[in-house]
Amino acid sequence: MAIKRGNPPQLKNVRATVYNHFVRVDRPMSLIFVSGQLARDDTGDMVGAGSMLEQTRQCIRNIEKSLLAAGGSLSDVVCTTVYTVDMREFKQILSAREEFFKSDLPASTMVEVNHLSEPGLLVEIQAIAAI
Protein backbone atom coordinates (compact mmCIF):
# COMPACT_ATOMS: atom_id res chain seq x y z
CA MET A 1 0.00 0.00 0.00
CA ALA A 2 1.22 3.46 -0.84
CA ILE A 3 0.33 6.51 1.24
CA LYS A 4 1.28 9.92 -0.09
CA ARG A 5 0.99 12.88 2.25
CA GLY A 6 1.53 16.45 1.18
CA ASN A 7 0.66 20.04 0.63
CA PRO A 8 0.09 21.60 -2.79
CA PRO A 9 2.49 24.48 -3.47
CA GLN A 10 -0.53 26.74 -4.05
CA LEU A 11 -1.79 26.21 -0.47
CA LYS A 12 0.28 27.47 2.44
CA ASN A 13 0.25 25.06 5.36
CA VAL A 14 0.61 27.37 8.34
CA ARG A 15 0.76 24.42 10.74
CA ALA A 16 2.99 22.03 8.83
CA THR A 17 3.99 20.22 12.03
CA VAL A 18 0.38 19.23 12.75
CA TYR A 19 -1.36 18.17 9.52
CA ASN A 20 -1.13 17.81 5.75
CA HIS A 21 -3.60 19.28 3.26
CA PHE A 22 -4.05 15.87 1.67
CA VAL A 23 -3.38 12.21 2.23
CA ARG A 24 -3.72 9.85 -0.72
CA VAL A 25 -4.10 6.14 -0.02
CA ASP A 26 -3.71 3.75 -2.93
CA ARG A 27 -5.25 0.32 -2.44
CA PRO A 28 -5.33 -0.04 1.34
CA MET A 29 -5.78 -3.55 2.64
CA SER A 30 -7.95 -2.23 5.47
CA LEU A 31 -9.43 1.01 6.72
CA ILE A 32 -9.90 1.48 10.46
CA PHE A 33 -12.56 3.96 11.58
CA VAL A 34 -12.02 4.97 15.21
CA SER A 35 -15.04 6.43 16.96
CA GLY A 36 -14.66 9.79 18.64
CA GLN A 37 -12.48 9.29 21.69
CA LEU A 38 -12.89 11.22 24.90
CA ALA A 39 -10.60 11.89 27.86
CA ARG A 40 -11.44 8.68 29.70
CA ASP A 41 -9.03 6.27 31.34
CA ASP A 42 -9.18 2.47 31.29
CA THR A 43 -11.92 2.46 33.96
CA GLY A 44 -14.06 5.01 32.09
CA ASP A 45 -13.32 7.89 34.42
CA MET A 46 -12.70 11.33 32.96
CA VAL A 47 -9.09 12.53 33.23
CA GLY A 48 -7.58 15.98 32.93
CA ALA A 49 -10.48 17.96 34.37
CA GLY A 50 -10.11 21.54 33.16
CA SER A 51 -6.98 20.78 31.11
CA MET A 52 -7.36 20.82 27.33
CA LEU A 53 -3.75 19.61 26.99
CA GLU A 54 -4.22 16.52 29.19
CA GLN A 55 -7.64 15.71 27.77
CA THR A 56 -6.25 15.85 24.23
CA ARG A 57 -3.37 13.57 25.23
CA GLN A 58 -5.84 11.06 26.67
CA CYS A 59 -7.99 11.15 23.52
CA ILE A 60 -4.95 10.34 21.39
CA ARG A 61 -3.84 7.58 23.78
CA ASN A 62 -7.30 6.06 23.42
CA ILE A 63 -7.12 6.29 19.62
CA GLU A 64 -3.76 4.55 19.77
CA LYS A 65 -5.20 1.74 21.92
CA SER A 66 -8.04 1.20 19.46
CA LEU A 67 -5.66 1.17 16.51
CA LEU A 68 -3.32 -1.31 18.17
CA ALA A 69 -6.28 -3.60 18.92
CA ALA A 70 -7.30 -3.38 15.25
CA GLY A 71 -3.76 -4.06 13.97
CA GLY A 72 -2.64 -0.50 13.26
CA SER A 73 -0.75 2.37 14.85
CA LEU A 74 -0.81 6.16 14.99
CA SER A 75 1.48 6.28 11.94
CA ASP A 76 -1.40 4.73 9.95
CA VAL A 77 -3.79 7.61 10.73
CA VAL A 78 -4.76 9.41 7.53
CA CYS A 79 -7.49 11.72 8.84
CA THR A 80 -8.66 13.18 12.15
CA THR A 81 -11.61 15.28 13.17
CA VAL A 82 -11.21 17.23 16.41
CA TYR A 83 -14.23 18.61 18.25
CA THR A 84 -13.50 21.16 20.98
CA VAL A 85 -15.70 23.23 23.22
CA ASP A 86 -13.21 26.13 23.21
CA MET A 87 -11.23 27.05 20.12
CA ARG A 88 -9.26 29.51 22.26
CA GLU A 89 -7.42 26.43 23.58
CA PHE A 90 -6.24 25.62 20.05
CA LYS A 91 -2.54 25.85 21.00
CA GLN A 92 -2.99 23.29 23.78
CA ILE A 93 -4.59 20.85 21.34
CA LEU A 94 -1.78 21.39 18.84
CA SER A 95 0.85 20.92 21.51
CA ALA A 96 -0.59 17.55 22.52
CA ARG A 97 -0.96 16.41 18.90
CA GLU A 98 2.66 17.26 18.17
CA GLU A 99 3.72 14.89 20.97
CA PHE A 100 2.11 11.95 19.18
CA PHE A 101 2.15 12.86 15.47
CA LYS A 102 5.78 13.70 14.70
CA SER A 103 5.78 12.46 11.10
CA ASP A 104 3.23 10.80 8.82
CA LEU A 105 0.85 13.66 9.58
CA PRO A 106 -2.85 13.11 8.86
CA ALA A 107 -5.28 15.40 7.11
CA SER A 108 -7.26 17.12 9.84
CA THR A 109 -10.31 19.20 10.62
CA MET A 110 -11.03 20.99 13.89
CA VAL A 111 -14.39 22.46 14.85
CA GLU A 112 -15.80 24.16 17.91
CA VAL A 113 -19.00 22.73 19.36
CA ASN A 114 -21.30 23.97 22.12
CA HIS A 115 -20.70 20.95 24.32
CA LEU A 116 -19.76 17.28 24.27
CA SER A 117 -21.61 14.30 25.75
CA GLU A 118 -20.93 15.22 29.40
CA PRO A 119 -20.03 18.38 31.32
CA GLY A 120 -16.28 18.73 31.81
CA LEU A 121 -15.31 17.04 28.55
CA LEU A 122 -13.37 19.55 26.47
CA VAL A 123 -12.27 17.65 23.36
CA GLU A 124 -13.22 14.61 21.28
CA ILE A 125 -11.12 13.18 18.46
CA GLN A 126 -12.21 10.81 15.69
CA ALA A 127 -9.67 9.11 13.38
CA ILE A 128 -9.43 7.09 10.19
CA ALA A 129 -6.40 4.88 9.58
CA ALA A 130 -5.30 2.90 6.51
CA ILE A 131 -3.24 -0.27 6.80
Backbone torsions as a table, in degrees:
resi	resn	phi	psi	omega
1	MET	NA	137.9	177.5
2	ALA	-110.9	131.7	174.2
3	ILE	-120.5	124.8	177.6
4	LYS	-114.7	126.6	179.9
5	ARG	-118.0	140.8	179.6
6	GLY	-175.6	-174.6	-178.7
7	ASN	-139.2	121.2	178.5
8	PRO	-61.7	143.2	-179.0
9	PRO	-60.3	-22.0	-179.0
10	GLN	-80.6	-10.5	-179.8
11	LEU	-118.1	116.3	177.7
12	LYS	-72.7	127.5	174.9
13	ASN	-98.5	101.0	-175.4
14	VAL	-76.8	-9.6	177.0
15	ARG	-131.1	59.4	-174.4
16	ALA	-64.2	-13.9	177.9
17	THR	-90.3	1.7	-174.8
18	VAL	-117.8	-38.2	-176.1
19	TYR	-152.4	169.0	170.8
20	ASN	-115.1	153.4	177.3
21	HIS	-68.6	-30.4	177.7
22	PHE	-145.3	154.8	172.0
23	VAL	-135.7	121.1	178.6
24	ARG	-106.7	128.4	179.5
25	VAL	-118.0	117.5	177.4
26	ASP	-99.8	119.8	175.5
27	ARG	50.5	63.4	175.5
28	PRO	-69.7	148.4	173.5
29	MET	-73.7	-39.0	-178.8
30	SER	-147.4	147.3	169.4
31	LEU	-111.7	138.4	178.0
32	ILE	-116.4	121.5	177.9
33	PHE	-104.7	114.3	-178.4
34	VAL	-99.7	121.7	177.7
35	SER	-57.3	157.7	177.1
36	GLY	-53.3	126.6	-178.6
37	GLN	-103.9	140.6	-179.1
38	LEU	-110.7	175.0	-179.5
39	ALA	-83.2	71.5	178.9
40	ARG	-123.1	140.7	178.6
41	ASP	-85.3	-172.1	-176.2
42	ASP	-64.2	-19.3	178.4
43	THR	-96.9	-1.0	179.7
44	GLY	91.5	1.9	179.1
45	ASP	-81.6	143.2	177.3
46	MET	-68.8	139.7	175.8
47	VAL	-118.4	159.6	174.9
48	GLY	69.7	37.0	-179.8
49	ALA	-51.3	124.1	178.1
50	GLY	78.8	-1.5	-177.6
51	SER	-115.5	106.4	178.0
52	MET	-61.3	-38.4	-179.5
53	LEU	-60.9	-51.5	-176.9
54	GLU	-70.2	-36.1	177.7
55	GLN	-66.0	-39.1	177.7
56	THR	-64.7	-43.5	176.5
57	ARG	-55.8	-44.9	-178.2
58	GLN	-66.2	-39.3	176.8
59	CYS	-58.1	-45.2	-178.4
60	ILE	-69.2	-38.1	175.0
61	ARG	-59.3	-40.5	-179.7
62	ASN	-68.9	-37.4	174.7
63	ILE	-61.0	-45.7	-179.5
64	GLU	-59.9	-41.9	178.5
65	LYS	-61.9	-42.8	178.6
66	SER	-64.0	-42.8	179.9
67	LEU	-64.3	-44.0	178.5
68	LEU	-60.4	-41.3	178.7
69	ALA	-64.8	-28.9	-179.6
70	ALA	-92.6	0.6	178.4
71	GLY	94.0	17.3	179.8
72	GLY	-123.7	-167.8	178.2
73	SER	-151.3	173.6	179.1
74	LEU	-60.2	-29.3	179.8
75	SER	-68.8	-13.2	178.0
76	ASP	-89.3	-6.6	-177.8
77	VAL	-68.1	127.3	179.6
78	VAL	-110.4	-16.4	-178.9
79	CYS	-156.4	138.4	173.2
80	THR	-129.8	151.1	170.1
81	THR	-125.5	124.5	-177.4
82	VAL	-111.4	126.7	175.8
83	TYR	-110.9	126.2	179.5
84	THR	-131.0	149.4	177.8
85	VAL	-88.1	-5.7	-178.3
86	ASP	-151.0	98.2	-179.0
87	MET	-64.6	-17.1	177.1
88	ARG	-65.6	-17.2	178.2
89	GLU	-93.4	17.8	-178.0
90	PHE	-49.9	-45.0	-178.0
91	LYS	-63.6	-33.8	178.0
92	GLN	-68.0	-39.6	177.5
93	ILE	-64.3	-45.9	179.6
94	LEU	-61.7	-41.7	-179.9
95	SER	-59.8	-44.9	178.9
96	ALA	-65.6	-43.0	179.8
97	ARG	-60.0	-41.5	-178.8
98	GLU	-64.0	-23.9	176.3
99	GLU	-68.0	-31.8	-174.7
100	PHE	-103.2	-36.4	-178.5
101	PHE	-106.2	88.9	-177.7
102	LYS	-92.9	-30.5	176.0
103	SER	-144.6	-177.5	-178.5
104	ASP	49.8	51.1	-174.2
105	LEU	-70.8	138.0	178.5
106	PRO	-81.3	164.9	163.3
107	ALA	-70.6	153.8	-174.0
108	SER	-154.5	146.8	173.4
109	THR	-130.3	141.5	177.0
110	MET	-130.7	131.8	179.8
111	VAL	-133.8	149.1	174.8
112	GLU	-93.5	136.5	178.1
113	VAL	-123.4	161.6	-179.7
114	ASN	-65.4	-43.2	179.1
115	HIS	-164.2	164.5	177.3
116	LEU	-104.9	-166.6	-170.1
117	SER	-66.7	-21.2	179.0
118	GLU	-144.0	149.3	175.4
119	PRO	-58.8	142.6	178.6
120	GLY	96.2	-21.7	176.0
121	LEU	-78.7	129.5	-172.9
122	LEU	-108.8	-22.2	-174.4
123	VAL	-150.9	147.6	174.7
124	GLU	-138.9	136.5	-177.0
125	ILE	-128.9	129.5	176.9
126	GLN	-109.6	147.2	-177.9
127	ALA	-140.7	153.0	170.7
128	ILE	-124.8	132.3	178.7
129	ALA	-124.3	152.9	177.7
130	ALA	-125.4	126.1	178.1
131	ILE	-129.4	NA	NA
